[in-house]
Amino acid sequence: MPTSEDVSATDSSAVPNRSAVRSLLRLWPYVRPVRVRLSAAALVAVLASCLGLVFPLVLKWMVDGPIADRDKDGIWLGALWLLLLGIVEAALFGFRRWLVARPLAGVEASMRADLYRHLQRLPVAFHDRWPSGQLLSRGTADLSLLRMFLAFPLTFLVVNATTILVGFLILLMQEWTLGLVLMLPVVPLVVLCSMFEAKYFLVARKAQDQVGDLTTVVEESVLGIRIVKGFGRHRSQALAFRALAERLRGTELGKARLLAGIWALITVIPEVAIGAALVLGTVQVADGQLSTGTLVAFLSTALALRWPVESIGFLLAMSQEAATATERYFEVMDTEEETADRTGRTHPADPAGPAADDTAVDDAKVAREPDGEARSDGLRFDGVSFRYPDAETGSVPVLSEVDLHIRSGETMALVGATGSGKTTLTALVPRLHEATGGRITLDGEDVTLMPRRRLRELVSVAFEEPTLFSATVAENVRMGAESADDAALLRALDVAQADFVQDLPHGVDTEVGEQGLSLSGGQRQRLALARAVVGRPRFLVLDDPLSALDVHTEALVEAALRRVLEETTALVVAHRPSTVMLADRVALISGGRITAVGTHHELLRSNAEYAWLMSGADGEPDAEPGVAAKPGTEAEPRPGAGSAPGAGSETADGAAPENDECDESDTEAQAVEGSMR
């Protein structure tokens, strides 16, 4: 799995060369429902800003009128007008803030909800590849940036542009020669802002990716605090965090330098122009070509335009950060959800897409008898192959041409060495991963043609690593079946031998905490097993569900689990003989292929690899005459011995052949079987 640094580096290098405007336009579907209030807020802000340009006109009237005529009443009247204009301007800006607060909070909430919903629908391969901190930063920091952009920079880019335009018209009307002097910096400012935009986009993206890396490290340190403390790795974790923090600090300083540079230039150039206009205007007043009031009004208007001009750098910086946040958000949202089958068709009952074509419907009908009832064909793997999406081209697939039939009501144990493909095979049944070849059927119906909701109602799973949520015991167990009543809940807890629940402070209503770490590993595993069986599923997939239990609890769980397995079709990954004994038959997987199928005793006597796995002996099994070869090689089955389907282990309907002529004199197999007993 790639590290967070790898992902962030990939993200930064893979950013499309898209302008900030094009990136920000992707927010329109979210902004559209609140466009009326945002437009009203922008209009109010423009009115308030332009109202500020009236102040210089009032000053001009006061200087050339009451002040020149020493009219005290006129001076008080002018002061009153200035006070009223200030109050109205402040009220309008406050009203603008009220207009945007609620709708923009709704936009942020809507985007966050869509992101969370989308993350739930993305394939497991996506989550295997992406660090959680990167996803977390997109759902928190990036969305906060977008809300701030919509609330302030977006509005004030419009407001300030309008204010500058109106202000320059007023300046030109007052004295066009001085107005032209102030317009000279426009061209260099446009060039500088364009250069700044290109550079700031890259550094802003880099900083936001590094925030995601830092979030990942913090999250991993908190979730793995037991490992950190247990191995005394405080210093190394602190050093790793410090290194990432220093990288982020350096990037932020780079952003600050860019922003400081553009702000300095945007401030200095207009100030020089204002100084030049002041000198020229003073000369004109001295020559009698310009009134004192006009010069005062001109300079007041020019000073009023300082903030709209100087804020351009700040607003552009926030716009670039918002554009990169938008890119990061839609990088996730653009990832294809797990809605299409491997032929590219959408599922017939999937609400996310239209009905499947006639071919898909016909394929689905094959699974049913003429009376409309689904036939009991059990679980079948037909030529199933799988290669991970990020695997190198030409690499050996994890699974290759897997053929396996688990009859309806049967329990099949799946046994194999570490890395043989057991967990991957079980993950294909509920479509946590998509098979890249062949097909999997449940009672004759291809799983790729089923709506996912229906598929995951039929198939229940329990993983070797139990995952619990920050919720009550009851809520965690009912995740396996939302409609389960109290009786079903207690039955599932009884099957899993989770009687420890009654000793918790609030029984089944006790909060188990984040990841259930307040419970022991065995307790978490039992709750995960209860979650798998609470809904009485038609198909049950268990990935070594008893690995964390002590032998006494394991025996009790197995005794209760036998009753559940009688009611369902089950595939159980097993590493221990006691778990294997729950199954009716056993399938041996080696090198991504099913190499033998039979009962536990048949394989124990006839397959060296299986006997080796069950015995726990060191080294590798020896291939003796009539016995299977070493792991990863194809076995030549003996007459009557279980082997891969199609190699003499089963008949066409999946039944084992009646003739069983195992060599009872095979001393090694007998010794291993004796040890199992």
Protein Blocks (a to p, Z undefined) as FASTA:
>chain_A
ZZfklmmmmmmmmpccddfklmmmmmmmmmmmmmmmmmmmmmmmmmmmmmmmmmmmmmmm
mmmmmmmnopaklmmmmmmmmmmmmmmmmmmmmmmmmmmmmmmmmmmmmmmmmmmmmmmm
pcfklmmmpcfklmmmmmmmmmmmmmmmmmmmmmmmmmmmmmmmmmmmmmmmmommlmmm
mmmmmmmmmmmmmmmmmmmmmmmmmmmmmmmmmmmmmmmmmmmmmmmmmnopmmmmmmmm
mmmmmmmmmmmmmmmmmmmmmmmmmmmmmmmmmmmmmmmmmmmmmnopacfklmmmmmmm
mmmmmmmmmmmmmmmmmmmmmmmmmmmmmmmmmpccdfbcfkopacfklmkbccddfklm
mmmmmmpcfkopacdebjadehiacddfkbcehiacfbghiacdddehiacdddddehil
pmmmmmmmnomaccfedjddeehiafklpcfklmmmmpccddfbdcdddddfklmmmmmo
mklcfklmmmmmmmnopakmmmpmnlmmlcebjhhlmpcfklmmmmmmmmmmmnopabdc
dehkllmpcfklmmmmmmmmmmmmmmpccddddfbfklmmmpmbdcddeehiafbdcdfk
lmmmmmmklmmmmnopghjddddehiacdehiacdddehiacdehilpacfkopacfbdc
ddfklmklmmmmmmmZZ
